[in-house]
Amino acid sequence: MDINRFTKVSDTAWRLEPQGAMRVPAVIYADEALLADMDDKVAEQASNVAMLPGIVQASYAMPDAHWGYGFPIGGVAAFDAEQGGVVSAGGVGFDVSCGVRTLLTGLDHRAIEAVQPRLADALFAGIPAGLGSTGQIHLRDQQMTDMLRGGAAWAVERSFGQPEDLERIEERGQMAGADPEAVSQQARKRQRNEMGTLGSGNHYLEVQHITRVFDPDVAAAFGLAEGQVVVSIHCGSRGLGHQIGTEFLREMAIAAQGHGIDLPDRELACAPIHSEIGQRYLGAMRAAINCALANRQILTHLAREVFAEVLPDANLRLLYDVSHNTCKTERHVVDGRDRELYVHRKGATRAFGPGHPDLPEALRGVGQPVLIGGSMGTASYILVGTNEGERLSFNSACHGAGRAMSRHQATRQWRGRALVDELAARGILIRSPSLRGVAGEAPGAYKDVSRVVQASHDAGLARLVARVEPMVCIKG
C-alpha cells in the first residue's frame, strides 16, 4: 500500500482525510511496515465504510486488517441510530461471534510434556473438528430456540460447564435481544448437529504454555505465570452464523436502495437500524452470538472431560471469553457527549479498559482480557484493554495475525504432512482430520502476530500482558 496517501498521526496511526462521499475519516492502526504490506483494498474498503449513513467519528482498521467482504477484516465502525445509522451484515462477518476463550489449568508445562502424545490423541478423539463436523448433541426445534435465546447460560443449565463460567464470558454468556424467530429454518437445519464442534479453517483448540510475562501485575490478576499451561478455544457460530450472514446480505442489498442508501460497494449491504429488516437482522445476529457462546461452552465441557481423564490434577477455570465478529449496542463518549452506538467489529476484539461496568468484578480493576490467537504453530498473546482505547477505536483491538495470502495460495505452497512433521520436531503436536486444511493454515500464510500485537500495544488499543506458545493443537 502507498503510505504517502495517508496523514501520519503517530508511528502507529495513519489517517485518510474525508473525500468524495466520505462522511468521516478512515484511520488505520499499524506500524509503517505493516501498513506498507497491506493490500490497497484495506484502504479502499475502510474509505467505503466511511460513506455509510450515521457513521460516527471514523472508520477504523486494526493492525491485522486485510481485504474482506464489504468491510475489511479488522474493521471497526460505530453508528448512531438517531442520526440514520445503519447495521450491516458485512460489518459483522459470516462467522458471527467467532471468538476466543482461554482457560487456566493450574498445571506446569512439564506436566503436559509427560503425556503430550496421549493428551493430543485424547483431545482429537473428544473434540469434533473439521468441515461439516458434527457432535453428539442433536437439537430439535424447541431446543434450538432455547439455545438461541439462552447462549452459554443454556449450556450451563444442561450441565455443560459451571455457573461461575458465566461471569467470565462477555454478556455474562447470554446476549440480550436475541430473536430466534428471525433465524431461518435453513440456518437452524445447518446447526442442528453442529453444537460442540470446532469446524474448519483457522478454528482450533490449543494447549499452550506461558513463555513470557510483559505486565506482572495484570498477569497476576489474570492468574497467569511463566511456565503455566492454558487452553484456548477459537471458533464461532458454525453453519448457523454463515447462513444468517448470507441471507441478510442478500436481503439488505435489495433493501438499501428502497431506504435511499447509495452503496459505494454492493458488498456493503446494510439497512437503517430502526428499519424492519435492520431489527430483524439484529435479532438473528444476537441469536447467532448465543449459538457461538453455547458452542464454546460445550467445547469447554468436552475439554474438561479429556483433561480429567488424562491429567486429573488439572482444574480448567475460565479466564475470559470474547468475540471478534459482532455488532454490539454500547455507550461511548463522542465529542463530549455520551451516546448509544451500534459498534461493528469484524475481525476486531472488544477491549474494555479498567473500571468498565460491563466487566466482572474480579477483572474490573485491571481491564478486560484481550485474547489474540496466532497462526498455527506460532505464539498467541493475552493483552488487556485500556481506557485510552475508547477514544482511539471504541475500545477495539486486533484479533489475530491476519492472513497474508489466501488458503488456495497456501495449499499450493505448502504440504500438510510436511508441516505436521516440522511442527512435531519443534515439540508442537498437530491433530487434524484434513492435511489440506493444515496446509491452508500454514504459519507463512499469515502476518507476524508479534508485530500485530506490538502495534496494538504501541497505539494504545490494548496493553501486552503475556505470550503463550502452543504444545498441542487440534485443527479443523
Residue pairs with C-beta under 8 A, 6 or more apart in sequence:
1 35
1 36
1 37
1 38
1 39
1 40
1 42
1 43
2 40
3 14
3 32
3 35
3 36
5 16
5 43
6 14
6 15
6 16
6 28
6 35
7 14
7 15
7 16
7 17
8 14
8 15
9 15
9 27
10 459
11 31
11 32
11 458
12 29
12 30
12 31
12 63
12 455
12 458
12 459
13 27
13 28
13 29
13 392
13 459
14 27
14 28
14 29
14 30
14 35
15 25
15 26
15 27
15 58
16 22
16 25
16 26
16 27
16 28
16 43
16 46
16 47
17 25
18 24
18 25
18 50
19 47
20 51
21 51
21 262
21 264
22 47
22 50
22 51
23 50
23 51
23 52
23 53
23 55
24 50
24 55
24 56
24 57
24 58
24 59
25 50
25 58
25 59
26 43
26 46
26 47
26 49
26 50
26 58
26 59
26 60
26 61
27 46
27 58
27 59
27 60
27 61
27 393
28 35
28 38
28 42
28 43
28 46
28 60
28 61
28 65
29 60
29 61
29 62
29 63
29 392
29 393
29 455
29 456
29 459
29 461
30 38
30 61
30 63
30 65
30 455
31 63
31 451
31 454
31 455
31 458
33 451
34 63
34 447
34 451
34 452
34 455
37 404
37 447
38 65
38 66
39 66
39 67
41 67
41 72
42 61
42 65
42 66
42 67
42 72
42 74
45 67
45 68
45 70
45 71
45 72
45 75
45 265
46 59
46 60
46 61
46 65
46 72
46 75
47 59
48 70
48 264
48 265
48 268
49 55
49 59
49 70
49 71
49 72
49 75
49 77
49 91
49 268
50 58
50 59
50 77
51 264
52 77
52 79
52 86
52 88
52 261
52 268
52 270
53 79
53 83
53 84
53 85
53 86
53 261
53 272
54 79
54 80
54 81
54 83
54 84
54 85
54 86
54 273
55 77
55 78
55 79
55 85
56 78
56 79
56 80
56 83
56 85
56 334
56 339
56 341
57 78
57 334
57 394
59 75
59 76
59 77
60 75
60 76
60 77
60 348
60 393
60 394
60 396
61 72
61 74
61 75
61 76
62 74
62 75
62 76
62 347
62 348
62 393
62 396
62 397
62 398
62 399
62 456
62 461
63 74
63 398
63 402
63 451
63 452
63 453
63 455
63 456
63 459
64 73
64 74
64 347
64 398
64 399
64 400
64 401
64 402
64 447
64 449
64 452
65 72
65 73
65 74
65 75
65 347
65 402
66 72
66 73
66 74
66 402
66 403
66 404
67 73
68 74
68 75
68 90
68 93
68 346
68 347
69 90
69 93
69 94
69 249
69 267
70 88
70 90
70 91
70 249
70 265
70 267
70 268
70 269
71 77
71 88
71 90
71 91
71 93
71 268
71 344
71 346
72 346
72 347
73 93
73 346
73 347
73 402
73 403
74 346
74 347
74 348
74 398
74 399
74 402
75 91
75 344
75 345
75 346
75 347
75 348
76 343
76 344
76 345
76 346
76 348
76 393
76 394
76 396
77 91
77 343
77 344
78 330
78 332
78 341
78 342
78 343
78 344
78 394
79 85
79 86
79 87
79 273
79 341
79 342
79 344
80 339
80 340
80 341
80 342
81 272
81 273
81 274
81 340
81 342
84 272
85 272
85 273
85 341
85 342
86 261
86 270
86 271
86 272
86 273
86 278
87 270
87 271
87 272
87 273
87 278
87 281
87 282
87 327
87 342
87 344
88 252
88 268
88 269
88 270
88 271
88 344
89 244
89 245
89 248
89 249
89 252
89 269
89 270
89 281
89 285
90 249
90 267
90 268
90 269
90 270
90 346
91 270
91 327
91 344
91 346
92 245
92 285
92 325
92 326
92 327
92 344
92 346
93 245
93 325
93 346
93 347
94 241
94 242
94 245
94 246
95 236
95 237
95 238
95 241
95 242
95 245
95 325
96 236
96 237
96 241
96 244
96 245
96 285
96 288
96 289
96 291
96 292
96 325
96 326
97 236
97 237
97 241
97 288
97 289
97 291
97 292
97 293
97 323
97 325
97 326
98 203
98 234
98 235
98 236
98 237
98 241
98 292
98 323
98 324
98 325
99 234
99 235
99 236
99 292
99 296
99 321
99 322
99 323
99 324
99 325
99 371
100 232
100 233
100 234
100 321
100 322
100 324
100 371
100 372
100 373
101 169
101 232
101 233
101 296
101 300
101 318
101 319
101 320
101 321
101 322
101 371
102 230
102 231
102 232
102 233
102 318
102 319
102 320
102 321
102 369
102 371
102 382
103 230
103 231
103 232
103 233
103 300
103 303
103 316
103 317
103 318
103 319
104 223
104 224
104 228
104 230
104 315
104 316
104 317
104 318
104 319
105 228
105 229
105 230
105 231
105 307
105 311
105 314
105 315
105 316
106 228
106 313
106 314
106 315
106 317
107 228
107 229
107 311
107 313
107 314
108 227
108 228
108 229
109 209
109 227
109 228
109 229
109 471
111 229
111 311
111 313
111 314
112 119
112 207
112 209
112 229
112 311
112 471
112 472
113 471
115 310
115 311
116 427
116 429
116 471
116 472
117 429
118 310
119 207
119 306
119 307
119 310
119 311
119 472
120 429
120 431
120 472
120 474
121 431
122 306
122 309
122 310
123 205
123 207
123 303
123 306
123 431
123 472
123 474
124 431
124 474
126 302
126 303
126 305
126 306
127 198
127 205
127 299
127 302
127 303
127 306
127 474
128 134
128 135
128 196
128 197
128 198
129 197
129 198
129 199
129 200
129 203
129 205
129 432
129 433
129 474
129 475
129 476
130 198
130 199
130 200
130 432
130 433
130 434
130 437
130 476
131 199
131 200
131 434
131 437
131 476
132 200
133 194
133 197
133 198
133 199
133 200
133 433
133 476
134 193
134 194
134 197
135 193
135 194
135 195
135 196
135 197
135 298
136 196
137 193
137 195
137 196
137 298
138 192
138 193
139 147
139 191
139 192
139 193
139 195
141 188
144 180
144 188
144 191
144 192
145 180
146 154
147 154
147 155
147 195
147 290
147 291
147 294
148 178
148 180
148 183
148 287
148 288
148 290
148 291
149 178
149 180
149 287
149 290
150 157
150 174
150 290
150 294
151 171
151 173
151 174
151 175
151 178
151 289
151 290
151 291
151 293
151 294
151 297
152 161
152 165
152 166
152 169
152 173
152 174
152 290
152 293
152 294
152 296
152 297
152 321
153 166
153 172
153 173
153 174
154 174
154 290
154 294
155 161
155 293
155 294
155 297
155 298
155 301
156 162
156 163
156 165
156 166
156 173
156 297
159 301
160 196
160 294
160 297
160 298
160 300
160 301
161 297
161 298
161 300
161 301
164 318
165 173
165 297
165 300
165 318
166 172
166 173
166 174
167 360
167 362
168 318
168 319
168 320
168 321
168 360
168 363
169 293
169 297
169 318
169 320
169 321
170 321
170 322
170 323
170 350
170 358
171 289
171 293
173 293
173 297
173 321
174 290
174 293
175 286
175 287
175 289
175 290
175 293
176 286
177 282
177 283
177 286
177 329
178 283
178 286
178 287
178 289
178 290
179 280
179 282
179 283
179 284
179 286
179 287
180 287
181 283
182 280
182 281
182 283
182 284
182 287
183 240
183 244
183 284
183 287
183 288
184 243
184 244
184 247
186 243
186 247
187 239
187 240
187 243
187 244
187 247
187 284
188 240
190 238
190 239
190 240
190 242
190 243
191 237
191 238
191 239
191 240
191 291
194 238
194 239
194 240
194 295
195 291
195 294
195 295
195 298
196 295
196 298
196 299
196 301
196 302
197 235
197 238
197 295
197 299
198 204
198 205
198 233
198 235
198 299
198 474
198 475
198 476
199 235
199 236
199 238
199 476
200 434
200 437
200 476
201 407
201 437
201 440
201 441
201 476
202 234
202 373
202 375
202 376
202 400
202 441
203 234
203 235
203 236
203 475
203 476
204 232
204 233
204 234
204 235
204 373
204 376
204 473
204 474
204 475
204 476
205 231
205 232
205 233
205 234
205 299
205 303
205 473
205 474
206 231
206 232
206 234
206 380
206 470
206 471
206 472
206 473
206 474
207 229
207 230
207 231
207 470
207 471
207 472
207 473
208 229
208 230
208 231
208 232
208 380
208 468
208 469
208 470
208 471
209 227
209 228
209 229
209 230
209 468
209 469
209 471
210 224
210 225
210 226
210 227
210 228
210 229
210 230
210 466
210 467
210 468
211 226
211 379
211 467
211 468
211 469
212 226
212 466
212 467
213 219
213 224
213 225
213 226
213 465
213 466
214 463
214 464
214 465
214 466
214 467
215 384
215 463
215 464
215 465
215 466
217 366
218 366
218 367
218 384
218 463
218 465
219 225
219 465
219 466
221 363
221 365
221 366
222 319
222 363
222 366
222 369
222 382
222 384
222 465
222 466
223 317
223 319
224 230
224 319
224 382
224 465
224 466
229 471
230 319
230 468
231 303
231 307
231 316
232 371
232 373
232 380
232 468
233 296
233 299
233 300
233 303
234 373
235 292
235 295
235 296
235 299
235 476
236 292
236 295
236 323
236 325
237 244
237 288
237 289
237 291
237 292
237 295
238 291
238 292
238 295
240 288
240 291
241 288
241 291
241 292
241 325
244 281
244 284
244 285
244 287
244 288
248 269
248 277
248 280
248 281
248 284
248 285
249 267
249 269
250 269
251 277
252 269
252 270
252 271
252 277
252 281
253 263
253 266
253 269
255 271
255 275
255 277
256 263
256 269
256 270
256 271
259 271
259 272
259 275
261 270
261 271
261 272
263 269
263 270
271 277
271 278
271 281
272 278
273 279
273 282
273 342
282 327
285 326
285 327
289 323
289 326
292 323
293 321
293 323
296 321
300 316
300 318
303 316
304 316
307 314
307 316
308 314
319 369
319 382
320 363
320 368
320 369
320 371
322 349
322 350
322 368
322 369
322 370
322 371
323 345
323 349
323 350
324 345
324 347
324 348
324 349
324 350
324 399
324 400
325 345
325 346
325 347
326 344
326 345
326 350
327 342
327 343
327 344
327 345
328 342
328 343
328 345
328 350
329 340
329 341
329 342
329 343
330 340
330 341
330 343
330 394
330 395
331 338
331 339
331 340
331 341
332 338
332 339
332 341
332 343
332 390
332 394
332 395
333 339
333 390
333 391
334 341
341 394
343 394
343 396
345 396
347 399
347 400
347 402
348 393
348 396
348 397
348 398
348 399
349 370
349 371
349 372
349 396
349 397
349 398
349 399
349 462
350 368
350 370
350 385
350 395
350 396
351 367
351 368
351 370
351 383
351 384
351 385
351 386
351 389
351 395
351 396
351 397
351 461
351 462
352 358
352 359
352 367
352 368
352 385
352 389
352 395
353 367
353 368
353 385
353 386
353 387
353 388
353 389
353 390
353 395
354 364
354 365
354 366
354 367
354 385
354 387
355 364
355 365
355 387
356 364
356 367
356 368
356 385
356 395
357 364
359 367
359 368
363 369
366 384
367 384
367 385
367 386
367 387
367 463
368 384
368 385
369 382
369 383
369 384
369 465
370 382
370 383
370 384
370 385
370 397
370 462
371 380
371 382
372 380
372 381
372 382
372 383
372 397
372 398
372 399
372 400
372 449
372 452
372 453
372 456
373 380
373 399
373 400
373 401
373 449
374 380
374 381
374 400
374 401
374 446
374 449
374 470
375 400
375 401
375 441
375 442
375 443
375 445
375 446
375 449
376 419
376 423
376 430
376 438
376 441
376 442
376 443
376 470
376 473
376 475
377 419
377 423
377 426
377 428
377 430
377 443
377 470
377 473
378 401
378 443
378 446
378 449
378 470
379 449
379 450
379 467
379 468
379 469
379 470
380 449
380 467
380 468
380 470
381 449
381 450
381 453
381 464
381 465
381 466
381 467
381 468
382 465
382 466
382 467
382 468
383 397
383 453
383 456
383 457
383 462
383 463
383 464
383 465
384 462
384 463
384 465
385 395
385 397
385 462
385 463
386 460
386 461
386 462
386 463
388 460
389 395
389 396
389 397
389 460
389 461
389 462
392 459
392 460
392 461
393 461
396 461
397 456
397 461
397 462
398 452
398 453
398 455
398 456
398 461
398 462
400 446
400 449
400 452
401 446
401 447
401 448
401 449
401 452
402 446
402 447
402 452
403 445
403 446
403 447
404 444
404 445
404 446
404 447
405 413
405 445
406 445
407 440
407 441
407 445
408 440
409 445
410 439
410 440
410 441
410 442
410 444
410 445
411 436
411 439
411 440
413 442
413 444
413 445
414 439
414 442
414 444
414 445
415 435
415 439
416 432
416 434
416 435
416 436
416 437
416 438
416 439
417 435
419 430
419 438
419 439
419 442
420 430
420 432
420 435
420 438
423 429
423 430
423 473
424 430
427 471
428 470
428 471
428 472
428 473
429 471
429 472
429 473
430 438
430 473
430 475
431 472
431 473
431 474
431 475
432 438
432 474
432 475
432 476
433 476
434 475
434 476
437 475
437 476
438 475
441 475
450 467
453 464
454 464
456 462
457 463
457 464
